[in-house]
């Protein structure tokens, strides 16, 4: 449905960089390994942000303001995103949606194990209208046994576009804790008037500030808009755009999704460190 606020951005694997560096550059002495750690942490965070957006999108009530708003807006998609071990409840009086995965791991269709709750409050305006604000909190929430915390605020800006503010977030792992805040703007540039997702295109801007699992602070800033196309063969990776990652040790890395300047639907990107550029393949 073109009325959806988030447009299933999780399908696009927005966190391509989460797996980007593990085989491509961690043995290169010129590469800043602290930034590689930061890139992986930031990518994992973005991946879960997209997944939460998908979960809310298929679970949200058809009308958050109606007394009978308990009906999901996208019931046919619930089983594609949520496991049967998860439960969905909606309180129309408080406009609160709760997705409860239970106290033990609940494995979803994508193979990820979740437990705990995602609590969503629809604050202002109709959910699918410009200006609508949706606040998400996580309660004892774990993904693959890593605890996720923080508040996420989605604001509908109209025409399928939205902003996402992440506050006081963290992912607690056995190898340390990644904590961050971020602000993203998702602008839909194509596919406004059709029902298919295959003609949709988004541009993403914004930045994140955090501390990676090794205790090194970093800033990840989108320098040129990241472009996501949902055309067949394109949706796995961004087709263009650049991201700069700089840490407190004055090391920096530039990731370029379109080194050829053609916006090709491929998995080729480059990283530039200390003036040296290396071509890599995204996983």
N, C-alpha and C positions, 0 to 999 in steps of 0.2 A: 504494500500500500504506500502510495506517495505521501500520505498524511503522517507517516511515522516520523517522530522527532529525530531519532538517532540513525535510522536507515541502516541498521545492522552493520556498523563499522567493524565489529569484531571479525566478520567474514573477510575483511580486507587485510587481516594480519598486520595491523598498524605497527606492531612492534617488531618489524623485520630486523632491526638492529640488535634484538635480544640474542640472536644466534650468529651475528655477523662476524665476530672477530675471533672466535675460538680456534679456528684452524687457519685463518688467513694471515694473522700477523703477530701472534703472541710469542714467536721466536725471533722476531726482528728486534735487535738491540736498540734501534732508533725509535721504536714504537713506545709511547707512554702507557705502560701497563695499568697505571692508576686510572687513566681515561678509558681504557678498554673495560675495566671493571665498572666504571661509571656508566658506560654505554650499555653494557649488559643489564645493569640494575635498572636504568631508565627504560630500556626496552621492555623488560618484564613488567614494570609498573604500567606502561602504556597498554600492554597486552591485556592486563586485568581490567584497566579502565574501560577498554573496548568491550570486554566480556560482560562487565556489569551493565554497560549500556544496552547490550543485546538482551540480557535477562530482563531488564526493566521494560524494554520495548515490547517484548512478547507477553509480558505479564501485566502491563498497565491496564487499568479499566478503560472501557470504551468511552466513558464519560465520568471523569473524576468528581464532578460536582453533583451527579445524580444519586438519588437514594438507592437505586439498583445498580450502582456502579461496580458491583462485584464481578460483573462479566468482563473477562479479559478481551482486550481489543483485537488480539491476534491469536485466538484459540488454536488455530491449525498449526501455528508455529511453536506452541508451548513444548510439545514433545520433541521438537528438533533441537531445542536449547536446554530445557530442563529435564532432569531425570525424574522418573516416577517416584523416587524416594524423597523428592522435594515437595513441599506443600506451599500453596499460595492462598493468602487471605487478604481481604480488603475491608477496611473500616471506613464507610462512607462519611460517618459523622466527623471523623478527624482527617479524612482524606489520606489515610495511611495504608500503604501496601507493604506486606511482609512476605518475604520469600524465606522459608525455613528449610534448611538442608538437613536439620536434625543434629544430634550430638555426636554422631559417628559419621565417618566419611561416606558421602553420597556421590557415586561416580556418574558423571553426565555423559551425554552422547559424544562429546569430544574427548572423553577419556580422563578428564581432570576430576580429582576427588575434592569435594567441598563439604564443609560442615559449618554450622553457625547460621546467622541470619543476615539478610540484606533488608534494611528498613528504609522505605521510600515515602517521603511526604510531598504531596503536590500542593504547593503553597499559593501560587498566584495565577489566576487565569485558567482557562481550559488547557489541558495538557498539551494539545496539539495546535495551539494558537501562539502567535508571536507574543513574547512577554511572559509566557508561562515559566515558572521556576520550580525545579524539582530538586529536593535535597535528599541525599543518600548517606546513611550511616551504616557502619558494619558492626555487628554484635558477635563477639567470639567467633569471628569469621576466619576460616582457614582454607587455603588452596594447596593441595598436595602437601599438607602438613606444615605449610608456612603461614604464619598469622599475618593477616592484612588489617590495617587500621586506617582511620582517617575519615574525613567528610568530603563528599563530592557534590558539587552544585552545578546542575545543568540548567541553562537558560535558553529557551527557544527564541531565536532571532528572526524567524519567519523563512518561508520558502525552503524548508528542510535544513536550514542552517542553525547552528547553536554554538554556545560557548560552554566550556567545562573548566571549572575551578576546583582544584584539589588542594585541601588544607590538612596540615598535620598528619600526613599519611606515612605509613611505614610498612615494610615487609620484613618480618622477623624470621630468619633462617638459622640453621645450625652453624653457618659460616659467617654470621654477623647480621646486623640490621641495616637495611637501606631505608632512609627517611627522606622525605621530599615534600615540596609544594610545587604546584604548576598551574599555568593558565594557558588554555588552548582555545583557538577560534576555528570552527569547522564551517567553511562556506561552500554550499553546493553551487556549482557553476554550470552544470548541465543536468538534464533529465527532469525538469520541473513538471512537465505536463503529461508524462506517460506513466504507466503502471509498472513497467519492467525496470529492474535495477541495472540492466546491462548498458543503459545509456547515461548512467549517473557518473558525475565527476565531482570531487571535492578538492578544495585547497585548505591546507592546515597551516596555521601560524601559531606562535607562542613560545614560551620557554619554561624550563623547570630549574629549580634550585634544590640541591640535596646533599646528603652525605652518604657515600657508598658503603658497602659492607666492610671495607678496610678502614673506615673512619676518615676518608679524604673527602672534603667538600668539593662540589662541582656546580657548574652552570651549563645546561644544554639549551642552546638557543637556535631556533629555526632562522636561518639567514635568508634563504629564498623559499617561497611557499612550497610545501610538500604537496605534490599532486597525486591523487589517488583516482584511478579510473577503474570502473567495474566491468569494462568490456571483457569479453572472453579472452583469457590468457594474460590479462593485465592486473587482476585484483590482488595477486599475492604480494606485490611490492609496490612502493611508490615509483612512479615513472619519472619524476624529476623533483628537484629541490635539494637544499643543502642544510646540514645541521652542524653547528660548531659546539664542541664540548671542551670546556676549559676548567681546570681544577685549581685548588689552592696552592699547588706546587708549581704554578705557572707553566704547566704543560697543556698543550692544546692539540686538538684533532679536528679535521674537517671531513665530514662524510658527504659525498656527492652522489646522488642517485641517478644523475644523467650526465655522465662524463662525455658522451658523444654529442650532446646538445640536440638529440633527435626525439627525446621523450619516448624511446622505444619500450615496448612491453617485454623486458628481459630482466635478468637477475644480476646485471653487471653494474657495479658502482666503483667508486674510488675513495681512498682515504689519503689525506695529506697530513704529514707530520714533519715539522721542522723543514718545510720546503720540499720534502720528498713525497712523491705521489705513487701510490700502489693501486693497481687494479685488483678488485676482489669480486667474488661471486657470492651473492646473498643465498642463504639456505632457505 
